[in-house]
Amino acid sequence: MFLARRPSRQAIDRFLVESRTLPLSYAPTRLAQGTPAGYNVDELVVAIGRGPTDFDRAKAALASWRHFDIGWVQAIASSPVPVPGTVVAVVIRHFGFWSLHGARVVYGVGDRERGTRFGFAYGTLTNHAEAGEELFEVFVDPPSENVMYRIRAASRPRAALTYIGYPLVRILQAACRRDSGNAMKRSLCAREVRT
């Protein structure tokens, strides 16, 4: 959905309610874990900290959607934590207008309480301008003990405007990955991460 101005909170809440029953715009799930034909696959892996304390902070940041604290993109979720079934309204400001896109958390990765990996993936709904899946995770690199943040996405255009402006869409996707990595770095520098 493309808009001339930022949608109100009431409009976003309506969008979330309407999105609950929509199907995914792709199949099968777990696209982001492979290299599916017909999709662009993009990945960012960046060190955001080091050691167990930073890993705990990174898990808390990811679980509270801090990776979307980037200013021009915002994720508003139906649940405060990203569990499968959570519906997400992704609000984007770009090129002088706004867009609103629906997604749903489709699976989790690892375990927040134990292990060396934690994250989740969301998939696009039929009210999203693209089709595909995006995986967000934090993990510990064993040799270095660095805490890593990873985004891996498999996507292709769905809406007419997305097809027409696809070179610009690809630029926005790259900027979003970069800015999300920076948001996660900032979240580990903050004194307290929301849990």
Contacts in CASP RR format, 6 or more apart in sequence:
PFRMAT RR
TARGET T0000
AUTHOR 0000-0000-0000
METHOD contacts of the structure
MODEL  1
MFLARRPSRQAIDRFLVESRTLPLSYAPTRLAQGTPAGYNVDELVVAIGR
GPTDFDRAKAALASWRHFDIGWVQAIASSPVPVPGTVVAVVIRHFGFWSL
HGARVVYGVGDRERGTRFGFAYGTLTNHAEAGEELFEVFVDPPSENVMYR
IRAASRPRAALTYIGYPLVRILQAACRRDSGNAMKRSLCAREVRT
1 15 0 8 1.000
1 99 0 8 1.000
1 100 0 8 1.000
1 101 0 8 1.000
1 127 0 8 1.000
2 97 0 8 1.000
2 98 0 8 1.000
2 99 0 8 1.000
2 129 0 8 1.000
2 161 0 8 1.000
3 97 0 8 1.000
3 98 0 8 1.000
3 99 0 8 1.000
3 100 0 8 1.000
4 97 0 8 1.000
4 98 0 8 1.000
5 97 0 8 1.000
5 98 0 8 1.000
6 91 0 8 1.000
6 93 0 8 1.000
6 98 0 8 1.000
7 15 0 8 1.000
7 91 0 8 1.000
7 98 0 8 1.000
7 100 0 8 1.000
11 100 0 8 1.000
12 76 0 8 1.000
12 89 0 8 1.000
12 91 0 8 1.000
12 100 0 8 1.000
15 89 0 8 1.000
15 100 0 8 1.000
15 102 0 8 1.000
15 127 0 8 1.000
16 76 0 8 1.000
16 78 0 8 1.000
16 87 0 8 1.000
16 89 0 8 1.000
18 127 0 8 1.000
19 87 0 8 1.000
19 89 0 8 1.000
19 102 0 8 1.000
19 104 0 8 1.000
19 125 0 8 1.000
19 127 0 8 1.000
20 78 0 8 1.000
20 87 0 8 1.000
22 102 0 8 1.000
22 125 0 8 1.000
22 126 0 8 1.000
22 127 0 8 1.000
23 125 0 8 1.000
23 126 0 8 1.000
24 104 0 8 1.000
24 106 0 8 1.000
24 123 0 8 1.000
24 124 0 8 1.000
24 125 0 8 1.000
24 126 0 8 1.000
25 123 0 8 1.000
25 124 0 8 1.000
25 125 0 8 1.000
25 126 0 8 1.000
25 128 0 8 1.000
25 130 0 8 1.000
25 131 0 8 1.000
25 132 0 8 1.000
25 158 0 8 1.000
26 123 0 8 1.000
26 124 0 8 1.000
26 131 0 8 1.000
26 132 0 8 1.000
26 133 0 8 1.000
29 106 0 8 1.000
29 107 0 8 1.000
29 121 0 8 1.000
29 123 0 8 1.000
29 133 0 8 1.000
30 106 0 8 1.000
30 107 0 8 1.000
30 121 0 8 1.000
30 133 0 8 1.000
31 39 0 8 1.000
31 132 0 8 1.000
31 133 0 8 1.000
31 154 0 8 1.000
32 41 0 8 1.000
32 121 0 8 1.000
32 132 0 8 1.000
32 133 0 8 1.000
32 134 0 8 1.000
32 135 0 8 1.000
32 152 0 8 1.000
32 153 0 8 1.000
32 154 0 8 1.000
33 121 0 8 1.000
33 135 0 8 1.000
33 152 0 8 1.000
34 41 0 8 1.000
34 154 0 8 1.000
35 41 0 8 1.000
35 154 0 8 1.000
36 154 0 8 1.000
38 156 0 8 1.000
39 132 0 8 1.000
39 154 0 8 1.000
39 155 0 8 1.000
39 156 0 8 1.000
40 153 0 8 1.000
40 154 0 8 1.000
40 155 0 8 1.000
40 156 0 8 1.000
40 170 0 8 1.000
41 152 0 8 1.000
41 153 0 8 1.000
41 154 0 8 1.000
42 151 0 8 1.000
42 152 0 8 1.000
42 153 0 8 1.000
42 155 0 8 1.000
42 173 0 8 1.000
42 174 0 8 1.000
42 177 0 8 1.000
43 150 0 8 1.000
43 151 0 8 1.000
43 152 0 8 1.000
43 153 0 8 1.000
44 149 0 8 1.000
44 150 0 8 1.000
44 151 0 8 1.000
44 177 0 8 1.000
44 178 0 8 1.000
44 180 0 8 1.000
44 181 0 8 1.000
45 148 0 8 1.000
45 149 0 8 1.000
45 150 0 8 1.000
46 148 0 8 1.000
46 149 0 8 1.000
46 150 0 8 1.000
46 181 0 8 1.000
46 184 0 8 1.000
46 185 0 8 1.000
47 141 0 8 1.000
47 146 0 8 1.000
47 147 0 8 1.000
47 148 0 8 1.000
47 149 0 8 1.000
48 54 0 8 1.000
48 58 0 8 1.000
48 138 0 8 1.000
48 147 0 8 1.000
48 148 0 8 1.000
48 149 0 8 1.000
48 181 0 8 1.000
48 184 0 8 1.000
48 185 0 8 1.000
48 188 0 8 1.000
49 58 0 8 1.000
49 146 0 8 1.000
49 147 0 8 1.000
49 185 0 8 1.000
49 188 0 8 1.000
50 144 0 8 1.000
50 145 0 8 1.000
50 146 0 8 1.000
50 147 0 8 1.000
51 140 0 8 1.000
51 145 0 8 1.000
51 146 0 8 1.000
51 147 0 8 1.000
54 147 0 8 1.000
54 188 0 8 1.000
55 116 0 8 1.000
55 138 0 8 1.000
55 140 0 8 1.000
55 147 0 8 1.000
57 187 0 8 1.000
57 188 0 8 1.000
57 193 0 8 1.000
58 138 0 8 1.000
58 147 0 8 1.000
58 149 0 8 1.000
58 184 0 8 1.000
58 187 0 8 1.000
58 188 0 8 1.000
59 112 0 8 1.000
59 118 0 8 1.000
59 138 0 8 1.000
60 193 0 8 1.000
60 194 0 8 1.000
60 195 0 8 1.000
61 67 0 8 1.000
61 138 0 8 1.000
61 184 0 8 1.000
61 187 0 8 1.000
61 188 0 8 1.000
61 193 0 8 1.000
62 82 0 8 1.000
62 118 0 8 1.000
62 119 0 8 1.000
62 120 0 8 1.000
62 136 0 8 1.000
62 137 0 8 1.000
62 138 0 8 1.000
62 149 0 8 1.000
62 184 0 8 1.000
63 81 0 8 1.000
63 82 0 8 1.000
63 112 0 8 1.000
63 118 0 8 1.000
63 195 0 8 1.000
64 80 0 8 1.000
64 81 0 8 1.000
64 193 0 8 1.000
64 194 0 8 1.000
64 195 0 8 1.000
65 75 0 8 1.000
65 77 0 8 1.000
65 82 0 8 1.000
66 183 0 8 1.000
66 184 0 8 1.000
66 187 0 8 1.000
66 193 0 8 1.000
66 194 0 8 1.000
67 136 0 8 1.000
67 149 0 8 1.000
67 151 0 8 1.000
67 180 0 8 1.000
67 181 0 8 1.000
67 183 0 8 1.000
67 184 0 8 1.000
67 187 0 8 1.000
68 74 0 8 1.000
68 75 0 8 1.000
68 180 0 8 1.000
68 183 0 8 1.000
69 183 0 8 1.000
69 186 0 8 1.000
69 187 0 8 1.000
70 176 0 8 1.000
70 179 0 8 1.000
70 180 0 8 1.000
70 182 0 8 1.000
70 183 0 8 1.000
71 93 0 8 1.000
71 179 0 8 1.000
72 92 0 8 1.000
72 93 0 8 1.000
72 94 0 8 1.000
72 179 0 8 1.000
73 90 0 8 1.000
73 91 0 8 1.000
73 92 0 8 1.000
73 93 0 8 1.000
73 176 0 8 1.000
73 179 0 8 1.000
74 90 0 8 1.000
74 91 0 8 1.000
75 88 0 8 1.000
75 89 0 8 1.000
75 90 0 8 1.000
75 91 0 8 1.000
76 88 0 8 1.000
76 89 0 8 1.000
76 91 0 8 1.000
77 86 0 8 1.000
77 87 0 8 1.000
77 88 0 8 1.000
77 89 0 8 1.000
77 105 0 8 1.000
78 86 0 8 1.000
78 87 0 8 1.000
78 88 0 8 1.000
79 85 0 8 1.000
79 86 0 8 1.000
82 105 0 8 1.000
82 108 0 8 1.000
82 119 0 8 1.000
82 120 0 8 1.000
82 122 0 8 1.000
83 105 0 8 1.000
83 108 0 8 1.000
83 120 0 8 1.000
84 105 0 8 1.000
84 106 0 8 1.000
84 107 0 8 1.000
84 108 0 8 1.000
84 120 0 8 1.000
85 104 0 8 1.000
85 105 0 8 1.000
85 106 0 8 1.000
86 104 0 8 1.000
86 105 0 8 1.000
86 122 0 8 1.000
87 102 0 8 1.000
87 103 0 8 1.000
87 104 0 8 1.000
87 125 0 8 1.000
88 102 0 8 1.000
88 103 0 8 1.000
88 104 0 8 1.000
88 105 0 8 1.000
88 122 0 8 1.000
89 100 0 8 1.000
89 101 0 8 1.000
89 102 0 8 1.000
90 100 0 8 1.000
90 101 0 8 1.000
90 102 0 8 1.000
90 103 0 8 1.000
90 128 0 8 1.000
91 98 0 8 1.000
91 99 0 8 1.000
91 100 0 8 1.000
92 98 0 8 1.000
92 99 0 8 1.000
92 100 0 8 1.000
92 101 0 8 1.000
92 172 0 8 1.000
94 172 0 8 1.000
95 168 0 8 1.000
99 129 0 8 1.000
101 124 0 8 1.000
101 127 0 8 1.000
101 128 0 8 1.000
101 129 0 8 1.000
101 130 0 8 1.000
102 124 0 8 1.000
102 125 0 8 1.000
102 127 0 8 1.000
102 128 0 8 1.000
103 122 0 8 1.000
103 123 0 8 1.000
103 124 0 8 1.000
103 125 0 8 1.000
103 128 0 8 1.000
103 134 0 8 1.000
104 122 0 8 1.000
104 123 0 8 1.000
104 125 0 8 1.000
105 120 0 8 1.000
105 121 0 8 1.000
105 122 0 8 1.000
105 123 0 8 1.000
106 121 0 8 1.000
106 122 0 8 1.000
106 123 0 8 1.000
106 133 0 8 1.000
107 120 0 8 1.000
107 121 0 8 1.000
108 119 0 8 1.000
108 120 0 8 1.000
108 121 0 8 1.000
109 117 0 8 1.000
109 118 0 8 1.000
109 119 0 8 1.000
109 120 0 8 1.000
109 121 0 8 1.000
109 135 0 8 1.000
109 137 0 8 1.000
110 117 0 8 1.000
110 118 0 8 1.000
110 119 0 8 1.000
110 137 0 8 1.000
111 117 0 8 1.000
111 118 0 8 1.000
112 118 0 8 1.000
116 139 0 8 1.000
116 140 0 8 1.000
116 142 0 8 1.000
117 137 0 8 1.000
117 138 0 8 1.000
117 139 0 8 1.000
117 140 0 8 1.000
118 137 0 8 1.000
118 138 0 8 1.000
118 139 0 8 1.000
119 135 0 8 1.000
119 136 0 8 1.000
119 137 0 8 1.000
119 138 0 8 1.000
120 135 0 8 1.000
120 136 0 8 1.000
120 137 0 8 1.000
121 133 0 8 1.000
121 134 0 8 1.000
121 135 0 8 1.000
121 136 0 8 1.000
122 133 0 8 1.000
122 134 0 8 1.000
123 132 0 8 1.000
123 133 0 8 1.000
123 134 0 8 1.000
124 130 0 8 1.000
124 131 0 8 1.000
124 132 0 8 1.000
124 133 0 8 1.000
124 155 0 8 1.000
124 158 0 8 1.000
128 158 0 8 1.000
129 157 0 8 1.000
129 158 0 8 1.000
129 159 0 8 1.000
129 161 0 8 1.000
129 162 0 8 1.000
130 155 0 8 1.000
130 156 0 8 1.000
130 157 0 8 1.000
130 158 0 8 1.000
130 159 0 8 1.000
130 162 0 8 1.000
130 169 0 8 1.000
131 155 0 8 1.000
131 156 0 8 1.000
131 157 0 8 1.000
131 158 0 8 1.000
132 153 0 8 1.000
132 154 0 8 1.000
132 155 0 8 1.000
132 156 0 8 1.000
133 153 0 8 1.000
133 154 0 8 1.000
133 155 0 8 1.000
134 151 0 8 1.000
134 152 0 8 1.000
134 153 0 8 1.000
134 155 0 8 1.000
135 150 0 8 1.000
135 151 0 8 1.000
135 152 0 8 1.000
135 153 0 8 1.000
136 149 0 8 1.000
136 150 0 8 1.000
136 151 0 8 1.000
136 180 0 8 1.000
137 149 0 8 1.000
137 150 0 8 1.000
138 147 0 8 1.000
138 148 0 8 1.000
138 149 0 8 1.000
138 150 0 8 1.000
138 184 0 8 1.000
139 147 0 8 1.000
139 148 0 8 1.000
139 150 0 8 1.000
140 146 0 8 1.000
140 147 0 8 1.000
140 148 0 8 1.000
141 147 0 8 1.000
141 148 0 8 1.000
147 188 0 8 1.000
149 180 0 8 1.000
149 181 0 8 1.000
149 184 0 8 1.000
149 185 0 8 1.000
151 177 0 8 1.000
151 180 0 8 1.000
151 181 0 8 1.000
153 173 0 8 1.000
153 177 0 8 1.000
155 173 0 8 1.000
157 163 0 8 1.000
157 166 0 8 1.000
157 169 0 8 1.000
162 169 0 8 1.000
187 193 0 8 1.000
END
